[in-house]
Amino acid sequence: MNDIPDVEITGDVYKLNFEIGADGTAAFVAWTKGKGGRIGRSWIRLDESAVRYLANRMEATKRRD
């Protein structure tokens, strides 16, 4: 696995969104603003097992509160 990305998006995240697809996958989408006002967008796509894991963790956290 190559640890060097093909495209590197840098800057401060000013908007973060969590999107859920009809196929059971989801993605975190981050919009960044870099030096000079350059805007970037990147995402981390989650498969069904990752979505289930997050849902279970959130439910466990709600039960603790």
N, CA, C and O atoms as a GROMACS GRO file, in nm:
protein
  260
    1MET      N    1   0.084  -0.119   0.000
    1MET     CA    2   0.000   0.000   0.000
    1MET      C    3   0.088   0.124   0.000
    1MET      O    4   0.184   0.133   0.076
    2ASN      N    5   0.053   0.218  -0.085
    2ASN     CA    6   0.128   0.341  -0.097
    2ASN      C    7   0.071   0.444   0.001
    2ASN      O    8  -0.048   0.476  -0.004
    3ASP      N    9   0.156   0.496   0.091
    3ASP     CA   10   0.109   0.593   0.190
    3ASP      C   11   0.109   0.736   0.137
    3ASP      O   12   0.069   0.828   0.208
    4ILE      N   13   0.153   0.755   0.014
    4ILE     CA   14   0.155   0.888  -0.044
    4ILE      C   15   0.032   0.904  -0.134
    4ILE      O   16   0.018   0.832  -0.233
    5PRO      N   17  -0.056   0.998  -0.099
    5PRO     CA   18  -0.179   1.012  -0.179
    5PRO      C   19  -0.151   1.069  -0.317
    5PRO      O   20  -0.054   1.142  -0.337
    6ASP      N   21  -0.238   1.034  -0.412
    6ASP     CA   22  -0.229   1.091  -0.547
    6ASP      C   23  -0.257   1.241  -0.543
    6ASP      O   24  -0.194   1.319  -0.614
    7VAL      N   25  -0.352   1.279  -0.461
    7VAL     CA   26  -0.388   1.419  -0.443
    7VAL      C   27  -0.396   1.446  -0.295
    7VAL      O   28  -0.460   1.372  -0.221
    8GLU      N   29  -0.332   1.550  -0.252
    8GLU     CA   30  -0.337   1.587  -0.110
    8GLU      C   31  -0.414   1.716  -0.096
    8GLU      O   32  -0.380   1.817  -0.158
    9ILE      N   33  -0.518   1.713  -0.015
    9ILE     CA   34  -0.600   1.831   0.008
    9ILE      C   35  -0.566   1.882   0.147
    9ILE      O   36  -0.578   1.810   0.246
   10THR      N   37  -0.524   2.006   0.155
   10THR     CA   38  -0.485   2.065   0.282
   10THR      C   39  -0.569   2.188   0.310
   10THR      O   40  -0.633   2.243   0.221
   11GLY      N   41  -0.567   2.230   0.434
   11GLY     CA   42  -0.641   2.349   0.475
   11GLY      C   43  -0.726   2.319   0.597
   11GLY      O   44  -0.725   2.208   0.649
   12ASP      N   45  -0.797   2.418   0.640
   12ASP     CA   46  -0.885   2.406   0.755
   12ASP      C   47  -1.023   2.362   0.710
   12ASP      O   48  -1.079   2.419   0.615
   13VAL      N   49  -1.079   2.263   0.777
   13VAL     CA   50  -1.215   2.217   0.744
   13VAL      C   51  -1.314   2.323   0.791
   13VAL      O   52  -1.315   2.359   0.909
   14TYR      N   53  -1.396   2.372   0.699
   14TYR     CA   54  -1.500   2.469   0.736
   14TYR      C   55  -1.640   2.410   0.724
   14TYR      O   56  -1.737   2.471   0.768
   15LYS      N   57  -1.651   2.292   0.664
   15LYS     CA   58  -1.780   2.226   0.654
   15LYS      C   59  -1.755   2.075   0.652
   15LYS      O   60  -1.668   2.028   0.580
   16LEU      N   61  -1.831   2.001   0.732
   16LEU     CA   62  -1.820   1.856   0.738
   16LEU      C   63  -1.959   1.797   0.730
   16LEU      O   64  -2.049   1.838   0.803
   17ASN      N   65  -1.977   1.701   0.641
   17ASN     CA   66  -2.107   1.644   0.618
   17ASN      C   67  -2.097   1.492   0.624
   17ASN      O   68  -1.994   1.434   0.588
   18PHE      N   69  -2.202   1.427   0.669
   18PHE     CA   70  -2.211   1.281   0.671
   18PHE      C   71  -2.325   1.243   0.580
   18PHE      O   72  -2.440   1.276   0.608
   19GLU      N   73  -2.295   1.174   0.470
   19GLU     CA   74  -2.396   1.139   0.370
   19GLU      C   75  -2.418   0.988   0.370
   19GLU      O   76  -2.322   0.911   0.374
   20ILE      N   77  -2.544   0.946   0.364
   20ILE     CA   78  -2.578   0.804   0.362
   20ILE      C   79  -2.640   0.771   0.227
   20ILE      O   80  -2.732   0.839   0.182
   21GLY      N   81  -2.589   0.666   0.162
   21GLY     CA   82  -2.638   0.625   0.032
   21GLY      C   83  -2.747   0.520   0.044
   21GLY      O   84  -2.760   0.454   0.147
   22ALA      N   85  -2.824   0.506  -0.063
   22ALA     CA   86  -2.932   0.407  -0.065
   22ALA      C   87  -2.879   0.264  -0.060
   22ALA      O   88  -2.952   0.172  -0.025
   23ASP      N   89  -2.752   0.246  -0.095
   23ASP     CA   90  -2.693   0.112  -0.096
   23ASP      C   91  -2.636   0.070   0.040
   23ASP      O   92  -2.575  -0.036   0.050
   24GLY      N   93  -2.656   0.152   0.144
   24GLY     CA   94  -2.609   0.116   0.278
   24GLY      C   95  -2.471   0.166   0.310
   24GLY      O   96  -2.422   0.145   0.421
   25THR      N   97  -2.405   0.232   0.215
   25THR     CA   98  -2.274   0.290   0.242
   25THR      C   99  -2.293   0.434   0.288
   25THR      O  100  -2.403   0.488   0.283
   26ALA      N  101  -2.186   0.495   0.334
   26ALA     CA  102  -2.191   0.633   0.379
   26ALA      C  103  -2.056   0.697   0.351
   26ALA      O  104  -1.958   0.629   0.320
   27ALA      N  105  -2.051   0.829   0.363
   27ALA     CA  106  -1.926   0.900   0.341
   27ALA      C  107  -1.921   1.024   0.429
   27ALA      O  108  -2.022   1.092   0.448
   28PHE      N  109  -1.803   1.051   0.483
   28PHE     CA  110  -1.775   1.179   0.545
   28PHE      C  111  -1.720   1.267   0.434
   28PHE      O  112  -1.626   1.227   0.365
   29VAL      N  113  -1.777   1.385   0.416
   29VAL     CA  114  -1.730   1.477   0.314
   29VAL      C  115  -1.682   1.603   0.385
   29VAL      O  116  -1.755   1.662   0.464
   30ALA      N  117  -1.558   1.644   0.355
   30ALA     CA  118  -1.500   1.761   0.420
   30ALA      C  119  -1.464   1.865   0.315
   30ALA      O  120  -1.400   1.834   0.214
   31TRP      N  121  -1.504   1.989   0.338
   31TRP     CA  122  -1.466   2.101   0.254
   31TRP      C  123  -1.360   2.179   0.331
   31TRP      O  124  -1.378   2.210   0.448
   32THR      N  125  -1.251   2.210   0.263
   32THR     CA  126  -1.140   2.280   0.328
   32THR      C  127  -1.111   2.411   0.257
   32THR      O  128  -1.140   2.429   0.139
   33LYS      N  129  -1.053   2.502   0.333
   33LYS     CA  130  -1.007   2.629   0.276
   33LYS      C  131  -0.859   2.641   0.313
   33LYS      O  132  -0.823   2.647   0.430
   34GLY      N  133  -0.775   2.647   0.211
   34GLY     CA  134  -0.631   2.653   0.232
   34GLY      C  135  -0.578   2.794   0.221
   34GLY      O  136  -0.653   2.891   0.213
   35LYS      N  137  -0.446   2.802   0.222
   35LYS     CA  138  -0.380   2.932   0.209
   35LYS      C  139  -0.421   2.996   0.078
   35LYS      O  140  -0.431   2.928  -0.025
   36GLY      N  141  -0.443   3.124   0.081
   36GLY     CA  142  -0.484   3.196  -0.040
   36GLY      C  143  -0.629   3.173  -0.077
   36GLY      O  144  -0.672   3.216  -0.184
   37GLY      N  145  -0.707   3.106   0.012
   37GLY     CA  146  -0.849   3.084  -0.014
   37GLY      C  147  -0.880   2.965  -0.103
   37GLY      O  148  -0.994   2.949  -0.145
   38ARG      N  149  -0.780   2.883  -0.132
   38ARG     CA  150  -0.803   2.766  -0.218
   38ARG      C  151  -0.899   2.669  -0.149
   38ARG      O  152  -0.878   2.632  -0.034
   39ILE      N  153  -1.004   2.627  -0.220
   39ILE     CA  154  -1.107   2.538  -0.167
   39ILE      C  155  -1.077   2.395  -0.210
   39ILE      O  156  -1.039   2.370  -0.324
   40GLY      N  157  -1.094   2.302  -0.119
   40GLY     CA  158  -1.077   2.160  -0.150
   40GLY      C  159  -1.194   2.080  -0.096
   40GLY      O  160  -1.263   2.125  -0.004
   41ARG      N  161  -1.216   1.964  -0.153
   41ARG     CA  162  -1.320   1.874  -0.103
   41ARG      C  163  -1.262   1.734  -0.104
   41ARG      O  164  -1.201   1.691  -0.202
   42SER      N  165  -1.282   1.663   0.005
   42SER     CA  166  -1.236   1.525   0.012
   42SER      C  167  -1.339   1.443   0.088
   42SER      O  168  -1.424   1.498   0.157
   43TRP      N  169  -1.331   1.313   0.073
   43TRP     CA  170  -1.428   1.227   0.140
   43TRP      C  171  -1.364   1.096   0.178
   43TRP      O  172  -1.266   1.051   0.119
   44ILE      N  173  -1.423   1.036   0.279
   44ILE     CA  174  -1.388   0.901   0.324
   44ILE      C  175  -1.515   0.818   0.311
   44ILE      O  176  -1.613   0.843   0.381
   45ARG      N  177  -1.513   0.721   0.222
   45ARG     CA  178  -1.630   0.636   0.199
   45ARG      C  179  -1.625   0.518   0.296
   45ARG      O  180  -1.520   0.456   0.314
   46LEU      N  181  -1.740   0.488   0.358
   46LEU     CA  182  -1.752   0.379   0.453
   46LEU      C  183  -1.839   0.269   0.394
   46LEU      O  184  -1.944   0.297   0.336
   47ASP      N  185  -1.796   0.144   0.408
   47ASP     CA  186  -1.879   0.033   0.359
   47ASP      C  187  -1.986   0.000   0.463
   47ASP      O  188  -1.991   0.060   0.570
   48GLU      N  189  -2.071  -0.097   0.432
   48GLU     CA  190  -2.184  -0.131   0.520
   48GLU      C  191  -2.139  -0.172   0.659
   48GLU      O  192  -2.202  -0.135   0.758
   49SER      N  193  -2.031  -0.249   0.669
   49SER     CA  194  -1.986  -0.293   0.801
   49SER      C  195  -1.936  -0.175   0.885
   49SER      O  196  -1.956  -0.173   1.006
   50ALA      N  197  -1.872  -0.078   0.822
   50ALA     CA  198  -1.827   0.041   0.895
   50ALA      C  199  -1.946   0.125   0.941
   50ALA      O  200  -1.945   0.180   1.051
   51VAL      N  201  -2.050   0.134   0.857
   51VAL     CA  202  -2.170   0.208   0.895
   51VAL      C  203  -2.238   0.141   1.014
   51VAL      O  204  -2.282   0.209   1.107
   52ARG      N  205  -2.248   0.008   1.011
   52ARG     CA  206  -2.307  -0.065   1.124
   52ARG      C  207  -2.226  -0.043   1.252
   52ARG      O  208  -2.284  -0.024   1.359
   53TYR      N  209  -2.095  -0.045   1.240
   53TYR     CA  210  -2.009  -0.022   1.356
   53TYR      C  211  -2.035   0.116   1.417
   53TYR      O  212  -2.051   0.129   1.538
   54LEU      N  213  -2.038   0.218   1.331
   54LEU     CA  214  -2.065   0.353   1.382
   54LEU      C  215  -2.203   0.363   1.447
   54LEU      O  216  -2.217   0.426   1.552
   55ALA      N  217  -2.303   0.302   1.386
   55ALA     CA  218  -2.439   0.305   1.443
   55ALA      C  219  -2.440   0.238   1.580
   55ALA      O  220  -2.503   0.288   1.673
   56ASN      N  221  -2.372   0.124   1.592
   56ASN     CA  222  -2.366   0.055   1.722
   56ASN      C  223  -2.294   0.138   1.826
   56ASN      O  224  -2.337   0.142   1.942
   57ARG      N  225  -2.185   0.204   1.788
   57ARG     CA  226  -2.110   0.288   1.883
   57ARG      C  227  -2.195   0.407   1.928
   57ARG      O  228  -2.194   0.443   2.046
   58MET      N  229  -2.268   0.468   1.835
   58MET     CA  230  -2.352   0.582   1.872
   58MET      C  231  -2.464   0.538   1.965
   58MET      O  232  -2.499   0.609   2.058
   59GLU      N  233  -2.520   0.421   1.939
   59GLU     CA  234  -2.627   0.369   2.026
   59GLU      C  235  -2.573   0.340   2.165
   59GLU      O  236  -2.640   0.369   2.265
   60ALA      N  237  -2.455   0.284   2.174
   60ALA     CA  238  -2.393   0.255   2.304
   60ALA      C  239  -2.366   0.384   2.381
   60ALA      O  240  -2.382   0.388   2.503
   61THR      N  241  -2.326   0.488   2.311
   61THR     CA  242  -2.299   0.617   2.374
   61THR      C  243  -2.430   0.678   2.427
   61THR      O  244  -2.432   0.734   2.536
   62LYS      N  245  -2.539   0.666   2.350
   62LYS     CA  246  -2.669   0.718   2.395
   62LYS      C  247  -2.714   0.646   2.520
   62LYS      O  248  -2.770   0.710   2.610
   63ARG      N  249  -2.692   0.515   2.529
   63ARG     CA  250  -2.734   0.439   2.647
   63ARG      C  251  -2.657   0.480   2.772
   63ARG      O  252  -2.710   0.474   2.882
   64ARG      N  253  -2.531   0.522   2.754
   64ARG     CA  254  -2.449   0.563   2.868
   64ARG      C  255  -2.494   0.696   2.925
   64ARG      O  256  -2.478   0.720   3.044
   65ASP      N  257  -2.549   0.782   2.841
   65ASP     CA  258  -2.586   0.918   2.885
   65ASP      C  259  -2.711   0.919   2.964
   65ASP      O  260  -2.755   1.025   3.008
   0.00000   0.00000   0.00000
